[in-house]
């Protein structure tokens, strides 16, 4: 008996919330039925008791591994099967059920006629995780959260400092053309699949395994992964990390070049791409930013920094504190752990430390991080340190001795942030990761996790110094710094003050010293304070600021009699001006619109080699660039961009501005495109 099969792709994909990917092929979610129609080529009736369906995935499908499933007409209970939805004898519609624990990926579907023992291939389909199915390990019981963490293609990623949080728009585009194919290619190129495809495909039912594979494959350090990281110039031969506005261009480039690494990424780029891949595969995922994020290289749960007595960094600095670090959380059950650790799991694709021999991180349960359960998998001690490590500062003497001068227990892990559900706001989720900072419970958790490395108490402070400045300044402004030296003894004191200002990268690396001041013989009365006002003029940092616009201020005070040293530091954000975007016209699909984009130069000098880059999915094809030779001091540049929306729904028009004295100036405008 011969059949024609109709996979009813448009209707099925709509029912499975995959129609945005396309309706030319069948893309469905596991644990939810889809419907196919069989038509006999002859007048022979279809006997449903004598046929079976065969679903196969992987290079060598086998029933013993679960990559080949043969099933008959049944009423399935959380397993593969099919029922007859309707039948006219020669034409039948079957409801096909897949297991909520099925392997995800590409499948071929065939029909077996038992009497003739013949198999006819019906077609192919793609099976994804299903957060709408209660029996699926990625089930998320919230319509609002599923809409945000699975279906939303637009996002916000937070950067800056914990005192000056900034946001940048990011387009995930998980339903864009070919992204599903890129994601499946990523799974096939992972090291475990290359080594043993059968063993890899067996585990593709497990979101824990898939999350770990994606974490490894988004970076290319030790596999055929997607992105190469680079944290300092030059960026020649690739794209500067801050010029990416979304994941789609990166994934398309990797796919179209046959898996050749894409240059370059930094943490928010790795996180944005990983979020796209996991949302596309059906795992609820969100991007998370941790401010004052510790990178604990030796696993001792402390971040050690070494300075000379003048406040200059010295010695080998393996540990670091990033102003911000971006990772993702994915929602899943953890059946591989003892009960209580389901829910949000940290995954991090930024290559920092190896895990089981490769650069990946997670999934680490957020609940385990909060409770200090560092004995469980995966990589909980590393993530625990990122949000809980104590910062210890040491002064190194010329003779090799070292003196502990400062311990900060509340600096690391601040304002842990993610995009709000259903809006572009910021949710602070620090409470998910740790008990209130400084509370007895928080200290007890850290102490229990860090039982091998108890910190010795600091000696009694005889001298203190504080650095106070604004949390942020506008680009072009001078920086005013108040340095206060406090004498904690009853005896008068004479001190020398050493002050440095450095431009720094967000990952803690000092890039360039822009200011140095040395003040001698400062008298401070017993139990008194002395405040000195210092200035860092715009001219000091104008040519060195870089894309992250961060300045580190360091002050070191030395008692000239006892040589007691104390030190203080502060980070300052330099804020670029905003880009004003105004839409002229009604946002209706296929109706022309005009965007008026304005940018005012806040500096007292001209901006040269100015470039506006405008993009927006289903608004503008690709990118449009507009070049202006010069924008005069305090002058405003205006450009007009004509475009025609191609699709209804919420969209973002994104604008990037770069010039000789400013980089990575971002702006966006939300547009809701209506139908006619």
TARA-V106061 format. One record per pair of residues at least 4 apart in sequence whose C-alpha atoms are under 8 Angstrom apart, sorted by the first residue. I is the first residue (numbers start at 1). J is the second residue. Records with the same first field share a line. If there is no record, write none. Layout:
BEGIN
I->J / J
END
This chain:
BEGIN
1->40 / 41 / 42 / 44 / 113
2->40 / 41 / 42 / 120
3->38 / 39 / 40 / 41 / 120
4->38 / 39 / 40 / 41 / 122
5->36 / 37 / 38 / 39 / 122 / 123
6->36 / 37 / 38
7->12 / 26 / 35 / 36 / 37 / 123
8->12 / 26 / 35 / 36 / 37
9->13 / 23 / 24 / 25 / 26 / 27
10->14 / 19 / 23 / 24 / 26
11->15
12->16 / 26 / 27 / 28 / 34 / 35
13->17 / 18 / 19 / 22 / 23 / 26 / 27 / 28
14->18 / 19
16->27 / 28 / 29 / 32
18->22 / 27 / 28 / 175
19->23
20->175 / 176
21->174 / 175 / 176 / 177 / 180
22->177
25->124 / 125
26->124 / 125 / 126
27->125 / 126 / 127 / 128
28->32 / 34 / 125 / 126 / 127 / 128
29->127 / 128 / 129 / 130 / 282
30->98 / 99 / 100 / 101 / 102 / 104 / 127 / 128 / 129 / 130 / 133 / 136
31->78 / 79 / 97 / 98 / 99 / 100 / 101 / 130 / 133 / 135 / 136
32->97 / 98 / 100 / 130 / 133
33->95 / 96 / 97 / 98
34->95 / 96 / 97
35->93 / 94 / 95 / 96
36->93 / 94 / 95 / 96
37->91 / 92 / 93 / 94
38->91 / 92 / 93 / 94
39->90 / 91 / 92
40->44 / 45 / 46 / 90 / 91
42->90
43->90
44->89 / 90
45->89 / 90
46->89 / 90 / 91 / 92
47->51
48->73 / 84
49->72 / 73
50->113 / 114 / 115
51->72 / 73 / 111 / 112 / 113 / 114
52->70 / 71 / 72 / 73 / 111 / 112 / 113 / 114
53->70 / 71 / 72 / 109 / 110 / 111 / 112
54->68 / 69 / 70 / 71 / 108 / 109 / 110 / 111 / 112
55->67 / 68 / 69 / 70 / 107 / 108 / 109 / 110
56->61 / 67 / 68 / 69 / 107 / 108 / 109
57->61 / 67 / 68 / 105 / 106 / 107 / 108 / 201
58->67 / 106 / 107 / 197 / 198 / 201
59->197 / 198
60->198
61->65 / 66 / 67 / 68
62->66 / 67 / 68 / 69
63->67 / 68 / 69 / 70
64->68
65->202
66->103 / 202
67->103 / 201 / 202
69->80
71->80 / 81 / 82
72->81 / 82
73->81 / 82 / 83 / 84
74->81 / 82 / 83
75->81 / 82 / 83
76->80 / 81 / 82 / 97
78->98 / 99 / 100 / 135
79->97 / 98 / 99 / 100
80->96 / 97 / 98 / 99
81->96 / 97 / 98
82->94 / 95 / 96 / 97
83->94 / 95 / 96
84->92 / 93 / 94 / 95
85->92 / 93 / 94 / 95
86->92 / 93 / 94
87->91 / 92 / 93
88->92
98->102
100->130 / 133 / 135 / 136
101->135 / 136 / 137 / 205 / 206
102->205
103->127 / 201 / 202 / 203 / 204 / 205 / 206
104->126 / 127 / 128 / 129 / 204 / 205
105->126 / 127 / 128 / 184 / 204
106->124 / 125 / 126 / 127
107->124 / 125 / 126 / 127
108->121 / 122 / 123 / 124 / 125
109->121 / 122 / 123 / 124 / 125
110->119 / 120 / 121 / 122 / 123
111->119 / 120 / 121 / 122
112->117 / 118 / 119 / 120
113->117 / 118 / 119
114->118
128->281 / 282
129->136 / 138 / 281 / 282 / 283
130->136 / 138 / 139 / 282 / 283
131->136 / 137 / 138 / 139 / 140 / 141 / 146 / 282 / 283 / 284
132->136 / 139 / 140 / 141 / 146
133->139
134->139 / 140 / 141
135->139
137->206 / 207 / 332 / 333
138->207 / 283 / 284 / 331 / 332 / 333
139->331 / 332
140->145 / 146 / 284 / 331
141->146
142->146
143->147
144->148 / 421 / 422
145->149 / 150 / 421
146->150 / 151 / 284
147->151 / 152 / 422
148->152 / 421 / 422
149->279 / 284 / 285 / 286
150->279 / 280 / 282 / 283 / 284 / 285
151->279
153->171 / 172 / 173 / 174 / 175
154->169 / 170 / 171 / 172 / 173 / 651 / 652
155->169 / 170 / 171 / 172 / 419 / 424
156->167 / 168 / 169 / 170 / 418 / 419 / 424
157->167 / 168 / 169 / 170 / 268 / 287 / 288 / 289 / 418 / 419
158->165 / 166 / 167 / 168 / 288 / 289 / 417 / 418
159->165 / 166 / 167 / 168 / 289 / 324
160->164 / 165 / 166 / 323 / 324 / 506 / 548 / 573
161->165 / 166 / 291 / 292 / 323 / 324 / 571 / 573
162->291 / 292 / 323 / 324 / 414 / 415
163->471 / 472
164->471 / 472 / 573
168->666 / 667
169->245 / 654 / 668
170->245 / 246 / 247 / 272
171->245 / 246 / 247 / 248
172->246 / 247 / 248 / 272 / 273 / 275 / 276
173->179 / 246 / 247 / 248 / 276
174->179 / 180 / 248 / 276 / 277 / 279 / 280
175->179 / 180 / 280
176->248
178->182 / 252
179->183 / 248 / 251 / 252 / 277 / 280
180->184 / 280 / 281
181->185
182->186 / 251 / 252 / 255
183->187 / 277 / 280 / 281
184->188
185->189 / 255
186->190 / 214 / 217 / 225
187->193 / 213 / 214
188->193 / 194 / 197
189->193 / 194 / 224 / 225
190->194 / 213 / 216 / 217 / 223 / 224 / 225
191->195 / 223 / 224
192->196 / 197 / 199 / 200
193->197 / 198 / 199 / 200 / 201
196->200
197->201
198->202
199->203
200->204
203->209
204->209 / 210
206->210
207->211 / 283 / 332
208->212 / 332 / 334 / 363
209->213
210->214
211->215 / 278 / 330 / 347 / 362 / 363
212->216 / 347 / 360 / 361 / 362 / 363
213->217
214->218 / 274 / 277 / 278 / 349
215->219 / 274 / 347 / 348 / 349 / 360 / 361 / 362
216->220 / 223 / 225 / 349 / 358 / 359 / 360 / 361
217->223 / 224 / 225 / 226 / 349
218->225 / 226 / 227 / 270 / 273 / 274 / 349
219->225 / 226 / 227 / 228 / 229 / 270 / 349 / 350 / 351 / 359
220->224 / 225 / 226 / 227 / 228 / 261
221->225 / 228 / 351 / 359
222->358 / 359
224->259 / 260 / 261
225->259 / 260 / 261
226->250 / 251 / 254 / 259 / 260 / 261 / 262
227->261 / 262 / 263 / 264 / 265 / 270
228->261 / 262 / 263 / 264 / 265
229->263 / 264 / 265 / 266 / 350 / 351
230->235 / 264 / 265 / 266
231->266 / 505
235->239 / 240 / 264
237->263
238->262 / 263 / 264
239->243 / 244 / 263 / 264
240->244 / 263 / 264 / 265
241->264 / 265 / 266 / 269
242->547 / 664
243->656 / 664
244->269
245->654
246->250 / 269 / 272 / 273
247->251 / 269 / 272 / 273 / 276
248->252
249->253
250->254 / 262 / 273
251->255 / 273
252->256
253->257 / 262
254->258 / 259 / 260 / 261 / 262
255->259 / 260
265->269 / 270
266->270 / 350
267->271 / 325 / 326 / 327 / 349 / 350
268->272 / 325 / 326 / 327
269->273
270->274 / 327 / 348 / 349 / 350
271->275 / 287 / 326 / 327 / 328 / 348 / 349 / 350
272->276 / 287
273->277
274->278 / 328 / 349
275->279 / 285 / 286 / 287 / 328
276->280
277->281
278->282 / 283 / 284 / 285 / 330
279->283 / 284 / 285
283->330 / 331 / 332
284->330 / 331
285->328 / 329 / 330 / 331
286->328 / 329 / 330 / 418 / 419
287->326 / 327 / 328 / 329 / 418 / 419
288->326 / 327 / 328 / 329 / 416 / 417 / 418 / 419
289->324 / 325 / 326 / 327 / 416 / 417 / 418
290->324 / 325 / 326 / 387 / 413 / 414 / 415 / 416 / 417
291->322 / 323 / 324 / 325 / 412 / 413 / 414 / 415 / 416
292->321 / 322 / 323 / 324 / 325 / 387 / 411 / 412 / 413 / 414
293->321 / 322 / 323 / 324 / 325 / 386 / 387 / 412 / 413 / 414
294->303 / 319 / 320 / 321 / 322 / 385 / 386 / 387 / 388 / 389 / 412 / 413
295->303 / 319 / 320 / 321 / 322 / 352 / 382 / 385 / 386
296->300 / 301 / 302 / 303 / 319 / 320 / 382 / 385 / 386 / 389
297->318 / 319 / 353
298->319
299->381 / 382 / 385
300->450 / 453
301->381 / 385 / 388 / 389 / 390 / 450 / 453
302->385 / 389 / 390 / 391 / 392
303->319 / 320 / 321 / 389 / 390 / 391 / 392
304->317 / 319 / 320 / 391 / 392 / 393 / 394
305->313 / 317 / 319 / 320 / 391 / 392 / 393 / 394
306->313 / 314 / 315 / 317 / 393 / 394 / 395 / 396
307->311 / 312 / 313 / 314 / 315 / 393 / 394 / 395 / 396
308->312 / 313 / 314 / 395 / 396 / 397
309->395 / 396 / 397 / 556 / 558 / 565
310->498 / 556 / 557
311->498 / 499 / 500 / 554 / 555 / 556 / 567
314->396
320->507 / 508
321->412 / 507 / 508
322->506 / 507 / 508
323->506 / 507 / 508
324->506 / 507
325->507
326->348
327->346 / 347 / 348 / 349 / 350
328->346 / 347 / 348
329->344 / 345 / 346 / 347
330->343 / 344 / 345 / 346 / 347
331->342 / 343 / 344 / 345
332->342 / 343 / 344 / 345
333->341 / 342 / 343
334->338 / 339 / 341 / 342 / 343
335->339 / 342
337->341 / 376
340->367
341->365 / 366 / 367 / 368
342->365
343->365 / 366
344->365 / 366 / 367
345->362 / 363 / 364 / 365 / 366
346->361 / 362 / 363 / 364 / 365 / 366
347->361 / 362 / 363 / 364
348->360 / 361 / 362
349->359 / 360 / 361
350->359 / 360
351->359 / 360
352->359
353->359 / 360 / 361
354->358 / 359 / 360 / 361
355->359 / 360 / 361 / 379
361->378 / 379
362->377 / 378 / 379 / 380
363->377 / 378 / 379
364->368 / 369 / 377 / 378 / 379 / 380 / 383
365->369 / 380
366->370 / 432 / 433
367->371 / 432 / 433
368->372 / 373 / 374 / 376 / 380
369->373 / 374 / 380 / 381 / 383 / 384 / 433 / 434
370->384 / 432 / 433 / 434 / 435 / 445
371->434 / 445
372->384 / 445 / 446 / 448 / 449
373->380 / 449
374->380 / 381 / 384 / 449
375->380 / 381
376->380
379->383
380->384
381->385
382->386
383->387
384->388 / 389
385->389
386->412 / 413
387->412 / 413 / 414 / 433 / 434
388->409 / 412 / 413 / 434 / 446
389->409 / 412
390->407 / 408 / 409 / 410 / 411 / 412
391->406 / 407 / 408 / 409 / 411 / 412
392->404 / 405 / 406 / 407 / 408
393->404 / 405 / 406 / 407
394->402 / 403 / 404 / 405 / 406
395->402 / 403 / 404 / 405 / 565
396->400 / 401 / 402 / 403
397->401 / 402
404->458
405->458 / 565 / 566 / 567
406->458 / 567
407->458
409->438
410->437 / 438
413->430
414->430
415->428 / 429 / 430
416->428 / 429 / 430
417->426 / 427 / 428 / 429 / 430
418->426 / 427 / 428 / 429
419->423 / 424 / 425 / 426 / 427
420->424 / 425 / 426 / 427
429->433
430->434
431->435 / 436
434->442
435->439 / 441 / 442
436->441 / 442
437->442
438->442 / 443
439->443
440->444
441->445
442->446
443->447
444->448
445->449
446->450
447->451 / 454
450->454
461->488
462->487 / 488 / 489 / 564
463->485 / 486 / 487 / 488 / 489 / 559 / 564 / 565 / 566
464->485 / 486 / 487 / 488 / 557 / 566 / 567
465->483 / 484 / 485 / 486 / 555 / 556 / 557 / 566 / 567 / 568
466->483 / 484 / 485 / 555 / 567 / 568 / 569
467->481 / 482 / 483 / 484 / 553 / 554 / 555 / 568 / 569 / 570
468->481 / 482 / 483 / 570
469->479 / 480 / 481 / 482 / 572
470->480 / 572
471->571 / 572 / 573
472->572 / 573 / 574 / 575
473->477 / 479 / 572 / 573 / 574 / 575
474->574 / 575 / 576 / 577
475->574 / 575 / 576 / 577 / 602 / 603
476->538 / 542 / 602 / 603 / 604
477->537 / 538
478->535 / 536 / 537 / 538
479->535 / 536 / 537 / 538
480->533 / 534 / 535 / 536
481->533 / 534 / 535 / 536
482->531 / 532 / 533 / 534
483->531 / 532 / 533 / 534 / 555
484->529 / 530 / 531 / 532
485->524 / 529 / 530 / 531 / 557
486->524 / 527 / 528 / 529 / 530
487->492 / 493 / 524 / 525 / 526 / 527 / 528 / 529
488->526 / 527 / 528
489->526 / 527
490->525 / 526 / 527
491->525 / 526 / 527
492->523 / 524 / 525 / 526
493->523 / 524 / 525 / 526 / 559 / 560
494->521 / 522 / 523 / 524 / 559 / 560 / 561
495->520 / 521 / 522 / 523 / 524 / 557 / 558 / 559 / 560
496->518 / 519 / 520 / 521 / 522 / 557 / 558 / 559 / 560
497->518 / 519 / 520 / 522 / 555 / 556 / 557 / 558
498->516 / 517 / 518 / 519 / 555 / 556 / 557
499->515 / 516 / 517 / 518 / 553 / 554 / 555 / 556
500->513 / 514 / 515 / 516 / 517 / 553 / 554 / 555
501->513 / 514 / 515 / 516 / 536 / 551 / 552 / 553 / 554
502->510 / 511 / 512 / 513 / 514 / 515 / 551 / 552 / 553
503->510 / 511 / 512 / 513 / 514 / 541 / 544 / 545 / 546 / 549 / 550 / 551 / 552
504->508 / 509 / 510 / 511 / 512 / 548 / 549 / 550 / 551 / 552
505->509 / 510 / 511 / 548 / 550
506->548 / 550
512->544
514->540 / 541 / 544
515->536 / 540
523->530
524->528 / 529 / 530
525->529
536->540
537->541
538->542
539->543
541->545
542->661
543->661
545->549 / 550 / 551
546->662 / 663
547->662 / 663 / 664
549->573 / 574 / 575
550->571 / 572 / 573 / 574
551->571 / 572 / 573 / 574
552->569 / 570 / 571 / 572
553->569 / 570 / 571 / 572
554->567 / 568 / 569 / 570
555->567 / 568 / 569
556->565 / 566 / 567 / 568
557->565 / 566 / 567
558->563 / 564 / 565 / 566
559->563 / 564 / 565
560->564
576->662 / 665
577->599 / 600 / 601 / 602 / 665
578->599 / 665 / 666 / 667
579->597 / 598 / 599 / 600 / 655 / 665 / 666 / 667
580->597 / 598 / 599 / 667
581->595 / 596 / 597 / 598 / 667 / 668 / 669
582->595 / 596 / 597 / 669
583->593 / 594 / 595 / 596
584->593 / 594 / 595 / 596
585->592 / 593 / 594
586->591 / 593
587->591 / 593 / 645 / 671 / 672 / 673 / 674
588->645 / 648 / 673 / 674 / 675 / 676
589->644 / 645 / 646 / 647 / 648 / 673 / 674 / 675 / 676
590->644 / 645 / 646 / 647
591->644 / 645
592->642 / 643 / 644 / 645
593->642 / 643 / 644 / 645
594->640 / 641 / 642 / 643
595->640 / 641 / 642 / 643
596->638 / 639 / 640 / 641
597->638 / 639 / 640 / 641
598->636 / 637 / 638 / 639
599->636 / 637 / 638
600->634 / 635 / 636 / 637
601->606 / 607 / 631 / 632 / 633 / 634 / 635 / 636
602->633 / 634 / 635
603->633 / 634
604->633 / 634
605->632 / 633
606->630 / 631 / 632 / 633
607->630 / 631 / 632 / 633 / 659 / 660 / 661
608->628 / 629 / 630 / 631 / 659 / 660 / 661
609->627 / 628 / 629 / 630 / 659 / 660
610->627 / 628 / 629 / 630 / 631 / 657 / 658 / 659 / 660
611->625 / 626 / 627 / 628 / 657 / 658 / 659
612->625 / 626 / 627 / 655 / 656 / 657 / 658
613->623 / 624 / 625 / 626 / 655 / 656 / 657
614->623 / 624 / 625 / 653 / 654 / 655 / 656
615->619 / 620 / 621 / 622 / 623 / 624 / 653 / 654 / 655
616->620 / 621 / 622 / 623 / 651 / 652 / 653 / 654
617->621 / 622 / 651 / 652 / 653
618->645 / 646 / 647 / 651
619->643 / 644 / 645 / 646 / 647 / 651 / 653
620->624 / 643 / 644 / 645
626->639
631->635 / 636 / 637
632->636
645->673
647->673
648->672 / 673 / 674 / 675
649->672 / 673 / 674
650->670 / 671 / 672 / 673
651->670 / 671 / 672 / 673
652->668 / 669 / 670 / 671
653->668 / 669 / 670 / 671
654->666 / 667 / 668 / 669
655->666 / 667 / 668
656->664 / 665 / 666 / 667
657->663 / 664 / 665 / 666
658->662 / 663 / 664 / 665
659->663
END
